[in-house]
Amino acid sequence: MTKRVWRILAGVCLAGAFSLGAAQAASFVQVGKVLLDPATGKVETAKTLVIDGGKLVRIADGYVSEPGGTVIDLQDRFVLPGLIDSHVHLTSQTSPTSRLEEVTQSSADQAMVGARYARRTLLAGFTTVADLGADNAAIFALRDATARGDVPGPRIIAAGSAISVHGGHGDVNGFREDVMHVLRPGSVCSGPADCSRAVREQVWLGADIVKITATGGVLSNTAAGLAQQFSDDELAAIVESAHRMGRKVTAHAHGVDGINAFLKAGGDSIEHGTYLDAKSIALFKSTGAYLVPTLMAGDYVAKIAASKDNFLTPAQTTKALQAGPKMLDMARRAHEGGVKIAFGTDTGVSAHGDNAYEFVLLTRAGLTPLEAVQSATIGAADHLGLGDQIGRLSPGLAADLIAVKGDPLSDVTTLQTVVFVMKGGVVFKR
């Protein structure tokens, strides 16, 4: 193996220390094996990826370099595009103190917590995420800070506060009434007109994508079930308003009634999908909508609810034991039915940095390792409308790439130990 040459230039981030603003010479990433385009599944060998200006500009056969450039030796590693998690919550993490933190942490506190979790997520190999529910001020500030390079973290597509029905999942539940009024976000709505207002206001505040809670949810502290909560007319108004504002709209949905109603309304994707049925699968296929299974969330809440150290409330525990064990079979049926799947974990329910365990669960649901990788690269990129920017290693696209020691196409567990991370041409882990 050739001697490693690491030249730290302005704008290059190594091991979390970074500087900004200066020009950077080209990097020559010499790779042993590389999955350039997950769509093909073809593994190339002995290639050099030439990186300049944050993008991949050229792919050369063999190992090449030029004077003044930075040589990065990954000749004994397997390289693939940076991973994409389509469902995270960077500014929080479920724990025994979660309910207390809701009323003690400021937006600034949550942004700082998010900075810690953003770095952890990036170092785990996830160079792009969609954050689908957080305090507006906290997540939009974190998104912009990572984009500027002020904070090391993935590229963030942010929804901010979810569009939620009064009293349902996404509203504030389980506190004193006066406290709930203070904490309730402006994205809570009732009636088609009010829900259109909430969508437009969320876009005005900075949302890249619109997230709604079409059904009840496990971790809302209310015994309101997991069925549809928005009316059909409200769902139609939300989807129409989001699309008119140039935003995709994705729905948290467990109950089959909410899943099918949202897909009929023209929604772009379903998060969770726990109780989907044959009609749901037909709707997914006819509309081209994506399913984001979030199997880690179901696995985590079911284990916590059944443990002696369960810290969930009684209402949360009942729903966790109902929904969690059903999600693996749901994903299996969706995959067998030909539903398009985008990788998403709902991390923040489970621990940040553990996102790659979702690959293990996806293969248990019947996906091949390649299909699981595709869901976190080309599939997730298409789902988020970013297929012309990320998801593949192709000239002109962002220089987002990771490396592992083994072959993830034969053993997806190798993706749980990422040894190299580059985002936008900047090295964050080596």
N, C-alpha and C positions, 0 to 999 in steps of 0.2 A: 504494500500500500504506500502511496506517495506521502511525503511529509506534509502535515497540515500547515497551511499558511493563513493565519488570521490577522488581518490588518484592520484595526478599529478606526473607522473614519467617522467624521461628523455625519449625523443622521442615522448611524447604524446602532441598533440597540443590542447589547450583549448582556445576558444574565440580569436583565432588569435595569441596568444603568444606561442612560441614553442622553444624547444631545440633539439639538434641533437646528434646522434652518440652513445648513451649509450643503453645498453640492456633494454628491457621492459618486465615486468612480464605479464602473461596472463590476458586478460580481459574477464569478464563474463557478457555478454549483456543479461539481462533478459527481454524478450519481451512478451507483452500480446497477440498481433496478429502479424503474420508474413507471407508474401508471399515469401516463400523460392525459388520457381521455377515458374516464371510467365507463363511458357509454360502450366502448369497444371491449373492455376487459383485457386488452393486449398489454402485456408487460414488456417494456423496452429495456435494453441493457446498454451499459457504457455510453451514457449521454452526458453532455454538458448543457446546463440551462444558463443562458446568458441573461442576467438581470440588470436593468438600468431604468432609472426614473420610476421605480416602484412597480415596473411591469416586466413580464417575460418578453424579451425582444427577439430571441433566437434560440433554437435548439440545435446543437451541433453533435455530430457523431464523434464518439471517442472523447478523450479528455483534453480540452484545450484551455488556454488562458491567454491574456495579453499583458504586456508591461503596464504597471500602474493599477491593474485590476486586483480585486480580492478573490483569492481562490478558496473555495469552501469544499473540503474533501468529504463527500458522502459515498465514497466508492464501495463501502461495505454495508450500505444501508438501503432500505426500500423506501422510495420517495413517492408521495402522492399529493394531490391537491389539498390545501387546507380544508379542514372539516367545517361543516355548517350545522348549527343547532337551531332549529326553527321555533323552539319554545323554551325560553328561560325567564327567570325573574332575578336579575342580577343584584338588586338592592336589598334582598332579604334571604333568609334561609330558615326553614321550619325547625323549631326547637321548643323546649319547654318554656322559653321566655318570649316566644313570638307574640303572644297576646299583649304582654307588657310593652314590648317594643313598639307596637302600633300606637300607643299613647304617650310614649316617652321620647321617641326619636324624631328629630326635625327632618325636613327635606335635606338639609345639608348633611346631617348625620347619615341619612340613607345613601346619599351620593358617595360619601366616604366609605361606607360599608360596600357599596357597589364597586368602588375602585379596587378594593381588595379582591372581591370575587371575580371581577373582570380579568385581572391579571392571572388569577388561578385558572380561569377558563381558557385563556389564551395559551398558557403554558401546557395545558392538557391537549392542545392541538386544534382547538376550535377558533378559527380566524374570523368567522362571521357568526353572529347570533341574531335572532329576533327576540326582543324582550317584550313579552305580551302581558304586561300588567304591572304598573309601578306608579308611585307618586310622580306626577308630571315633571315638577321642577327637578327632582333628583335624577330621573332617568334621562331627560333631555340634556341636562348638564353633563352627565357622564358620557352620553353618546357623542356630544360635541367635543368633549375633552379627549376622548380616544381618537376621534377623527383628526384633531389638531396634533396629536402626539404628546399631549401634556400628561396623559395617563396611559400606561401600557394595558392594552385590552383588545378584544376583538372588534371588528367592524360591527356596529350595533344598528339594527333596524328596530325602532322603538315605537310601541303603541301608546305608551303612557297609560292613563287610567282607562279601564275597560268600560265599554258602554253596557250598563247594567240596569235591570228593572228594580223599581223601588221595592225594598224588602227581600230581594232575591240574592243570588250568588253575585258577588262583586259589590253589593251595598255593604254598609257597615252594620254588623249584627253582634248582639250579645253583650253590649255595654249599656250603661245608663243612657236614657233617652237624650239628655242634653249633650252628652259626650258624642253620641252617634251623629247628632245634627252638626256638630263642629267638624267631625272627621269625614262626613259624607262628601264625595267628590261631585263636581258638576256634571259628570258623565252619567249619573243615575237619572233615569227618565221613565215616563209613562205616557202612552199614547203615541201614534205615528208622528204627529207634528213635533212633540217634545223630543222624541228620539232622533228625528232629523236634525233638530237643533243641537242635540248632544254630539252627534257625529261631526257636524260642521264646526262646532266649537273645539272639538278635540283636534281636528286638522288645523284649525287656526292656531292652536297652542303649540303645534309642532309634530303631530303624529305622522309617522311614515306609513303605518299600516293601522287599520281599525280592527280592534279586538272587541268581541261582544260575548256576553254570557247568555247563550240561548236557552240553557237549562240550569237546574240547580247544580251545586258543586259540593265535592266532598269536604273541603276545608272551610266553607262558610259555616259560621257557628249558628246554624238555624236548622230546625227539623222541618225543612221545606221540600225534602225529596230531591230527586235527580231528573225530574221530568221537565218538559217545556215550560218556560216562564214568560218569555215574550209572546205576544199574540202574533198570528200570521201577518196581520197588517203592520204591526210594529217591525217585524223582521223585514218585510218588503221595503218599508220606509228607510230602514237602516242601510240595507244593501244598496238601494238606489242612491241614497245620499252619499255614501262612501264612494261609489263608482263615479258619480258626478264630480266629486272632489278629487278624482284621480288616484284613489286609494283602494287597494285590495282589502277585503274584509274577511276575517277568520272568526270562527265561532267555537268557544268552549261549549261542548255538547256531550252529555252522557246519554240521556234518554232518547229513545228512537224517535219519539214524536218531534222533539226539538231538532234532531239531526235531519230528519226528512223535510221538515218545514223550512229549515234554513237552506238546504240544498235546492228546494223548489223555488225559494225566493231569489236564487242566483248567487248565493254565497260562494266564495272562492276556496275555502278549506275548512275542515273540521278538526278541532283539537280534541283528543281523547277518543270519542266515538264508541264508548263502551257497549252500548246496547244496540248497535246497528244491526239491521236485518237484511234480508235479500232485496227488499225494495230500496234500502239505503245504498246497497252495492250497485244496483241498477242506476240510481240517481248519480252516484259518484261517476260512473262510467259515461253516462249520457251528458253530464255537464262538464266533465274534465276536471272536477274539483279534486283536491289533494286531501288525504288523510294524514294527520300527524299523530301517531298512536300514543306517544308519551308513556311507554310501558314501564319506565323506571318509576314514574309517579304512582302508578297502581301497585307496583311491587313494594314500594316503600311504605305507603300508607297502610297497606294490608298487614305488613310485618309489624309496624308500630302498633296498630290497633290490637293485634293479637298478642303483644308482648306484655310481660309483667311490668315493664317500665313505660307503658302507654301514657303519653301526656296529652292525647287528644281529648276534646270535650265529649260528652256522651253523644251529642248530635253528630259530631265529626266521626266518632268511632263507628256508629251504626252505618253510616254511608260508606266509610272506608272498607268495612267488612263486606258490604254488598257489592261495591263496584270493583275494588282492587283485584280480586281473584278472577274476574271475568275478562280482563283486558288482553291477556295473552291469546286466548281463544278468539277474541274479536279480531286481533291483528292477523291471525292465521286465516280466518274466513275472508277477510278483506283481501289479503294477498292472493289466496286461491281464486278469488273472484275477479282479479285483475285491476283492483283499485290502485291508483297512483299513490305512493307513500313517500312522504318527506320526513326525514329524521328530525325528531324533536323529543325532548326529555322532560320538560316542565321542571328542570333543575332550579333549585330554590325551594322546591318541595323536598327533594333529596339534596345531597351535598354538592356544592359547586366543585368542579374539578373531576368529579366522578362520571361525567357525561358519557364517556365511551362505553360504560357498562350497557348502555342501550343497544349497542351492536350485539352483545351476547344475547339479550332478550329478543331482538329481532330475528336472530338465527334460530332461537328456540321456537319462534312463531312460524318458521318455515322458509324464511328468506335465505338465500345462499349468501356466503360472505361478500361476493361481488355485489349482489343486490342491496345488501346492507350498506356497503360503501357508496353505491350509487345514490341511495336515499339521502346520504349526508354530503353529497357533492353535486352532481348534475341535477338530481331530483329536487333537493332543497333550493338550489340556485334558481331553477325554473319556477318553483313554488313562490319564491320571494320576488320574482321578476328581475333577477340579476344574472341570468344565464349568459349574457354578453360581457360579464365582468369577472365572474368567479365560477368555481366548480370544476374547471379543467385547467391543465397546464398547456396553454396555447399562446403563441405570440400575440401581443396586444392585450391580453388579460392581466389582471392583477397577479403579482408575484407572491401568491399565497401558497406555501407548501410546507409539508411536515415530513419527518422521516422516522421510521421505526426499525428495529433490529431484525424482526422476522418478516414473514410473508402474510399480510392481513387477508389475502385472498384464499388462504388455506386455514388461517387461524385468526379470527377477528379479535381475540384477546390481546394480540400484540398492539392493538390501537389504544389499549389502556396504559401503555408505557411509551409515550412519544418522547424521542430523544433530541429532536431538532424541530424548531418552529420558525418560519419566516412569514411575516405578514407585510404585504406591500413593499417587498424588497428589503425589509428591515429584519434582522435576526434578533429574536427574543429568547431563544433557547438553543444551546448547543452542547 
